């Protein structure tokens, strides 16, 4: 078993004003699970990973791996392998020697090292490159070598800290698929850090969203998208982000420009934050009920397009994104009418706390 458990784990950086980089993190990762830690810069995701690796101190709480408390155990004794963003390969060694170096330090038999390296190379399609040095490899190949070095150790847990950040867009997509397939094949517990929410949503069995060191929500990608716990998760998960609109509440529901959205709950409030995904909105005829929006930008994506603009809602002007078919896109500066395509998919949040209101 290689279950990972953070129990009220905190990392506090000292100073005139101490910084709680990770603040009372409670998170449980099942044996064989692929969990992604995601959040903006400074959210504590890499620090949380380094705490598990033993590269950062745990100032409060505990961390366990496979039921064993590793909080105060040296990094080398935690049975964890880490893949870094920078590859960290030895330039004077060939691929085979880079992959087998950790086993050589452990004084494993040469035959065992050769067998493990050959198996990892086969899994990663690196067999033809075993005699090459890192300088003769592409960025994607170097990243696979770094992964192979972790695989040959056969650790209890893999840790990956933004391993795709140095790759171009096409190679990032390809390597993302390779990592996902490899983790499925090996069934090794994996914690993966990224700031890219698209990467998080397409790779993880579950995704943990962090903000300023605190866990906001941990759930499956679909649950995060369909039922965000607060406005931060709602605005962070999804590309483009959810429209978050502060609207007045009348006896009939939420007043959204020229639209009234019926509410089954929270009708006693004077205002709410209404969350609407771009695909839940649509362009309607200019004479139909809806919000009047002035177009500021159109992103053409082929079959679809995203239309960005501003609409007046009560006393404020809000930025809105609408997904529309690519065959009927408006022009910059044009005024269009926006209707609600899926009234049942709106999300309600408390304007004071940002927490979800509707079930």
C-alpha positions in Angstrom: 0.0 0.0 0.0 1.3 3.5 -0.9 -1.5 5.7 0.4 -0.5 9.3 1.1 -2.1 11.2 3.9 -1.5 14.9 4.8 -3.0 15.6 8.3 -3.2 19.3 9.1 0.2 19.6 7.4 1.6 23.2 7.4 4.8 24.9 6.1 5.5 28.2 7.7 8.3 30.4 6.3 9.7 32.6 9.1 10.0 36.4 8.9 8.7 39.6 10.3 5.4 38.4 9.0 5.4 34.5 8.9 4.1 33.1 5.6 1.9 30.0 5.8 2.9 28.6 2.4 0.8 25.5 3.1 -1.8 25.9 5.8 -3.3 22.9 7.6 -3.6 20.7 4.5 -5.8 17.7 4.9 -5.6 15.5 1.9 -5.7 11.7 1.4 -4.4 10.0 -1.8 -5.5 6.4 -2.4 -3.0 3.7 -3.4 -2.5 3.8 -7.1 -4.3 7.1 -7.5 -3.2 9.9 -9.9 -3.9 13.2 -8.0 -3.2 16.6 -9.5 -2.4 19.6 -7.3 -3.4 22.8 -9.2 -3.5 26.5 -8.4 -2.0 29.8 -9.4 1.6 30.8 -8.6 2.1 31.0 -4.8 -0.8 28.7 -4.0 1.5 26.2 -2.2 1.2 23.3 -4.5 4.9 22.8 -5.1 5.6 23.4 -1.4 3.1 20.7 -0.5 4.9 18.3 -2.9 8.3 19.1 -1.6 7.0 18.5 2.0 6.1 15.0 1.0 9.4 14.5 -0.7 11.3 15.6 2.4 12.7 18.7 0.7 10.7 21.1 2.9 10.1 20.9 6.6 6.6 20.1 8.0 6.2 22.7 10.7 2.8 21.5 11.9 0.8 18.3 11.4 2.1 15.1 9.8 2.5 13.3 6.5 2.3 9.5 6.1 3.1 7.2 3.2 1.6 3.7 3.3 0.6 4.2 6.9 4.1 5.1 7.9 4.7 8.6 9.4 7.4 10.1 7.2 7.3 13.7 8.7 10.7 13.5 10.2 12.3 10.8 8.0 15.1 11.9 5.7 14.2 12.3 2.0 16.4 9.4 0.9 14.5 7.0 3.1 10.9 7.8 2.0 10.8 5.5 -1.0 9.7 8.5 -3.2 10.9 9.4 -6.7 10.6 13.0 -8.0 10.5 14.3 -11.6 11.5 18.0 -11.8 10.6 20.7 -14.4 14.3 21.1 -15.3 15.0 17.4 -16.0 18.2 17.5 -13.9 20.1 15.0 -16.1 23.8 14.5 -15.8 25.2 15.9 -19.1 28.3 13.7 -19.2 26.3 10.4 -18.8 24.4 8.7 -21.6 20.7 7.9 -21.2 21.2 4.4 -19.8 23.6 5.7 -17.1 21.3 8.6 -16.2 18.4 6.2 -15.7 20.4 3.7 -13.7 22.4 6.1 -11.6 20.2 5.9 -8.5 20.4 2.1 -8.5 24.2 2.3 -8.9 24.4 4.5 -5.8 22.4 1.8 -3.9 25.0 -0.7 -5.1 22.5 -2.9 -6.9 23.9 -5.7 -9.1 24.8 -4.6 -12.7 22.5 -7.2 -14.2 19.6 -5.8 -12.2 20.4 -2.3 -13.2 20.6 -3.3 -16.9 17.3 -5.2 -16.7 15.4 -2.3 -15.0 16.8 0.3 -17.4 15.9 -1.8 -20.4 12.3 -2.3 -19.1 11.8 1.4 -18.4 13.3 2.3 -21.8 10.8 0.0 -23.5 7.9 1.6 -21.6 9.0 5.1 -22.6 10.1 4.3 -26.2 13.7 5.2 -25.3 15.5 2.0 -26.3 17.1 3.5 -29.5 18.5 6.4 -27.4 20.2 4.6 -24.5 23.7 5.4 -25.8 23.0 9.1 -26.4 23.8 11.9 -24.1 21.1 14.5 -23.0 22.5 17.2 -25.4 21.6 14.9 -28.3 17.9 14.6 -27.2 14.9 16.7 -27.7 13.1 18.3 -24.8 10.4 15.6 -24.8 13.0 12.8 -24.9 14.9 14.4 -22.0 11.7 14.5 -20.0 11.1 10.8 -20.7 14.6 10.1 -19.5 13.9 11.9 -16.2 10.7 9.8 -15.9 12.6 6.7 -16.7 15.1 7.5 -13.9 12.2 7.6 -11.5 10.6 4.4 -12.8 13.7 2.2 -12.4 13.7 2.9 -8.7 10.3 1.3 -8.4 9.2 3.8 -5.7 6.1 3.7 -3.6 5.1 7.2 -4.9 5.9 9.3 -7.9 6.1 13.1 -7.5 6.0 15.3 -10.6 6.6 19.1 -10.3 5.4 20.8 -13.5 7.3 18.4 -15.7 5.8 19.7 -19.0 6.4 23.4 -18.5 9.5 23.5 -20.7 7.9 21.8 -23.6 6.1 23.4 -26.6 2.3 23.1 -26.9 2.1 20.1 -29.2 4.8 18.1 -27.4 3.1 19.0 -24.1 -0.2 17.4 -25.2 1.7 14.3 -26.5 3.7 13.9 -23.3 0.6 14.4 -21.2 -1.0 11.5 -22.8 2.2 9.4 -22.4 2.3 10.1 -18.6 -1.3 9.3 -18.1 -1.0 6.0 -20.0 2.2 5.1 -18.1 0.6 5.8 -14.7 -2.3 3.6 -15.6 0.0 0.8 -16.6 2.3 1.1 -13.5 -0.6 1.8 -11.0 1.9 3.8 -8.9 0.5 6.4 -6.6 1.3 9.8 -8.3 1.1 13.4 -7.2 1.4 15.8 -10.0 1.7 19.6 -9.7 0.7 22.0 -12.4 -0.6 25.6 -12.8 -2.4 24.6 -16.0 -6.0 23.7 -15.2 -6.5 22.1 -18.6 -3.6 19.8 -17.8 -5.1 19.0 -14.4 -8.6 18.3 -15.8 -7.3 15.9 -18.5 -4.8 13.9 -16.4 -6.0 13.5 -12.8 -8.3 10.9 -11.3 -9.0 13.7 -8.8 -7.9 17.3 -8.7 -7.0 19.3 -5.6 -7.4 23.1 -6.0 -5.2 25.2 -3.7 -5.2 28.9 -3.0 -2.8 30.8 -0.8 -1.8 27.6 0.9 -5.3 26.3 1.7 -7.2 23.5 0.0 -10.3 24.8 -1.7 -11.8 21.6 -3.1 -10.7 18.1 -4.1 -12.9 16.1 -6.4 -13.0 14.5 -9.8 -12.5 16.8 -12.8 -16.2 16.5 -13.7 -17.4 17.3 -10.2 -15.1 20.4 -10.0 -16.5 21.6 -13.3 -20.2 20.9 -12.5 -20.3 21.8 -8.8 -17.5 24.2 -7.8 -17.4 24.8 -4.1 -16.7 28.5 -4.3 -16.1 31.4 -6.7 -12.4 30.8 -6.8 -12.8 27.2 -8.0 -15.5 28.3 -10.4 -13.3 30.9 -11.9 -10.2 28.8 -12.0 -11.5 25.5 -13.4 -12.7 25.8 -17.0 -11.3 27.5 -20.1 -12.5 30.2 -20.7 -13.5 30.8 -17.0 -17.0 30.8 -15.7 -18.8 34.1 -16.0 -19.3 35.3 -12.4 -21.9 38.1 -12.3 -23.1 39.9 -9.2 -26.8 40.4 -9.8 -29.8 41.8 -7.9 -32.5 39.4 -6.7 -36.2 40.1 -7.2 -39.3 38.1 -6.1 -39.1 36.4 -9.5 -35.5 35.4 -9.4 -32.1 36.7 -10.4 -32.2 39.8 -12.7 -29.7 39.2 -15.4 -29.9 42.2 -17.7 -33.1 41.6 -19.7 -33.4 38.1 -18.3 -34.9 36.8 -15.1 -33.5 33.5 -13.9 -36.0 31.7 -11.6 -34.5 30.6 -8.3 -35.7 27.7 -6.1 -33.4 28.8 -3.2 -31.9 32.0 -1.8 -34.7 34.2 -3.1 -34.7 36.0 0.3 -31.3 37.6 -0.5 -31.0 41.0 -2.1 -28.1 40.0 -4.4 -26.1 36.9 -5.4 -23.1 36.0 -7.6 -24.5 34.1 -10.5 -22.1 31.7 -12.2 -22.7 30.8 -15.9 -20.4 28.8 -18.1 -19.8 30.3 -21.6 -21.6 27.3 -23.2 -24.7 28.0 -21.1 -25.1 31.3 -23.0 -26.1 31.9 -26.6 -26.5 34.7 -29.0 -30.2 35.4 -29.8 -32.0 37.8 -32.0 -31.5 41.4 -31.1 -35.3 41.7 -30.4 -35.4 38.7 -28.0 -35.1 38.9 -24.2 -31.6 38.9 -23.0 -28.5 40.9 -22.1 -27.3 43.6 -24.5 -23.6 43.1 -24.9 -21.0 45.1 -26.8 -18.4 42.8 -28.5 -14.8 43.4 -27.6 -13.1 40.3 -28.9 -13.8 37.2 -30.9 -11.7 34.1 -30.6 -12.1 31.9 -33.7 -11.5 28.2 -33.0 -12.9 26.6 -36.1 -16.1 24.9 -35.3 -16.6 27.1 -32.2 -15.8 30.7 -31.3 -15.7 32.6 -28.0 -17.2 36.0 -28.0 -16.0 38.4 -25.3 -17.9 41.6 -24.4 -19.4 43.8 -21.8 -23.0 44.0 -20.7 -24.7 46.3 -18.3 -26.4 44.5 -15.4 -28.2 46.9 -13.1 -25.7 49.6 -11.9 -22.6 47.7 -13.0 -21.0 46.6 -16.3 -19.8 43.0 -16.4 -17.4 41.2 -18.7 -19.1 38.2 -20.3 -17.8 35.3 -22.5 -20.2 33.4 -24.8 -19.5 30.2 -26.8 -21.1 30.3 -30.2 -20.8 28.3 -33.4 -17.9 29.4 -35.5 -20.2 30.0 -38.5 -22.0 32.9 -36.9 -19.6 35.2 -35.1 -20.3 38.9 -34.6 -17.8 41.7 -35.3 -15.8 43.9 -32.9 -17.9 46.7 -31.5 -21.2 45.1 -32.6 -24.1 45.0 -30.1 -25.6 41.5 -29.7 -28.2 40.0 -27.5 -27.2 37.2 -25.1 -29.8 34.6 -23.9 -29.5 31.8 -21.4 -29.2 28.4 -23.1 -29.4 26.2 -20.1 -31.2 27.8 -17.1 -30.7 24.8 -14.9 -26.9 25.0 -15.1 -26.5 28.3 -13.4 -24.4 28.4 -10.1 -25.2 30.6 -7.1 -22.6 31.9 -4.7 -22.7 34.1 -1.6 -21.4 37.5 -2.5 -19.8 38.0 0.9 -18.1 34.6 1.4 -17.9 33.3 -2.2 -19.2 29.9 -1.0 -21.7 28.0 -3.1 -25.4 28.5 -2.3 -27.4 26.2 -4.5 -27.1 22.4 -3.9 
